[in-house]
Amino acid sequence: FRITGERIPALLDLIFASDTEIQNYHYSGIERTRGCVRAQIHVPDLRGKPATLEAVASLLYDQNGQVSGAIETITEIGNRHRKDEKFHHVFQTAEYGLLILDPDTEKIIEANSWITSVTGYSQEYLIGKKIEDAGFFSDPSDAHQFFTKLKKTDNVHIGDILLLTKGGRTIDVEFFGKVS
C-alpha cells in the first residue's frame, strides 16, 4: 500500500498466478524463468514523483528441493541512467501528446504532460489503462483498428481521429505508432 497507493498483492504472492491475473494488479512486462517471475509496475508517487519499479519474485527451496517460501526484490528502474533522464525530459516537454504503450497488454505505461493537459485526464488516471478504456475514443473500434494495423506493420499512421477530452470536448488528432 505504501508504494502503490492501493492494496494489491506483492509479486511473490502472485508467483503461481497466470500472467493475466498478474496484469490485473497493474504489473506489466512479465517474464518468467524456472521458479522466478519478473515484472514492472508504475507507481504514481515515489519520493514525490512517478516511478517505474521492477519486482523479481523467486521461489526458495529447502535441502530436499521442496518449495519452502519465496523472496522478492523491488528496484526503481525509471531513472537508472542519465540517458533515461534526458529521454524523460524530452518526453515530458514535447509539444505534442505522447503515450508509451505495452505492446503485449496494450496498456498505457507512460503519458507526457502535454497529452494530460490537452485531454484533462491525469497521468495517474491513464497509467495502466488500455487506450480504448481511457475515454479518448467516442468509437473504441478506432483504438482496435490502430493496434491491429500496428501489430501487422510495426509502424502506423492514422489521421483524422476524433479524441474526446475529459470535459467532453472533441478534438481532431492524428495517431502515429511504432513498435520498438
N, C-alpha and C positions, 0 to 999 in steps of 0.2 A: 504494500500500500504506500509506503513512504517513497518508493522510487517511481511508481507508475501513476499514483494518484487515485487508483481504484484497486479493489481487491480482486486479484487474479492469481491463479496458481503459478508458482515458480516453475521453470522449465524442468527441474528434477522431479516435480510432481506429475509432469506430463510425459516422462521418458517412454512410457509404454503406449501413449496415446497416438492416434493417427495424425498425419500431417494436417488434415482438415480440422481436427479438434484443436490442435496447437494453434493454427491460424485464427481460430475463433477467439483466442485470447490476445490478438494483435501481434503475434510473433510472425516474422517473415524470413525468407532466405533460409529455410530449414534444410540442414544437411545431416545425414546420418552415416555413421560408421558403426562397426560392431560395438555395442554397449555404450554408445555415445550419441548425443543429439546436440547440434549447434544451431542457433537461431539468433536473429536480431529483433530488437524491439525499440520503437521510438518512444521516448518519454518527453512530455511537454515542458517539464521544469526540473532540471538537474543543476543545482547550484545557480539558479536564476536564469537558465537558458535551456532551450530544447536540446536534446542529445539522442544519439543512437547508441544502444548498448548491445554487446554481443554476449549471449549466455551460452555456456557449454556445460551440459549435464552428462556425467559419466557414472555408469554403474560401478559399484565396488564389489569385489568378490572375496570370499574367505579362502582359507588354505585348501578347501575341498572343491573350489571352483563354483561354489554356490553364491548367488547374489546375496549380499549382506547389507546393502544400502546404496546410496547414491550421493554424489557430491556435485556442487555447481559452482562455477566461477562466472563472474559478471565483469566485463571490461567495457569502458567507454571507447567507442571506435569512431565517433563522429568527427573529432578534431585531432586525429592521431598524427598527422603530418602537416607541415607548413603548406604543402601543395593543396591539401584539403581545405585549409583556411582560405587560401586565395580563391579556390573554386567557390567556396561558400560565399565569399564576399561578392564575386561576380554574379553568382546565382541570385543573391538577395537584392542586389542593386540594379539588376536588369530592368529595363523599362518596357517589359512585356511579360506576360504571365508564363511561368514555368512550373511544371509538375514533374516529379520523378515518380514513376510507377513501377511496382514489382511486376515483371513480365509474367511470372507464374500465377500470382494471385490477382493481378490487375488492380491491386490496391495502391492508393497514394501513399508514398513513403516520405515525400518532401514536397512542400509548396512554398513558392517565394512570396515576398511581401507584396509585390505588385498584384498578383492574382488575388490575394486576400483583400487588398484594399479595393480593387475594382468589383469583385463579386460580393463582398461583405461577409464571406464565410471565413472564420478564423482558421489559423493553421491547425489548432488543436481539433477543431471540428473535422477538417479534411483528412488529416493523417489517419490511415487505417481503413478508410472507406474506399470501396470500388468507385470508379469515376461515375458510373451510371447511378450510384446511390448517393452521390454528393449533393445532388439537387441542381446541377448545372444544366441538365438537358430536359427540355419540355418533351422531347421524344427520345427515350432511352435507347431506341434502336440506333441512334446516331453513335452512341458510345460502342455498341456492339459492332457496328459497321467499321468503326475506327480500329478496334482491336482485331477483328477478322482480317482486315487488309494488312495491318501491321505484322501480324504473325506470318502471313504469306510472303510478304516482301521485305521485311525488316526496315522499311522506310515508307512513310505515308504522308500525304498532304491532302487534307480535305478542306475546301473553302466553304464559306457561307453557311456556317452552322450557327444556329441561334442558341445563345448561352443565357441562362437565367441567373439573375443575381438573387441574393438572399431577400432583398426587398421586393422581388417580383418583376423587376425591370428586365427587358430583353436586350441583349447586345449581340451584334453580328461579329463572329470571330472566324479565324482560320486555325485549323489544327495541323501541326507538324509533329511527326513522331519518328523516332529512330531507336532501334534496338541496339544496345552496345554492351 
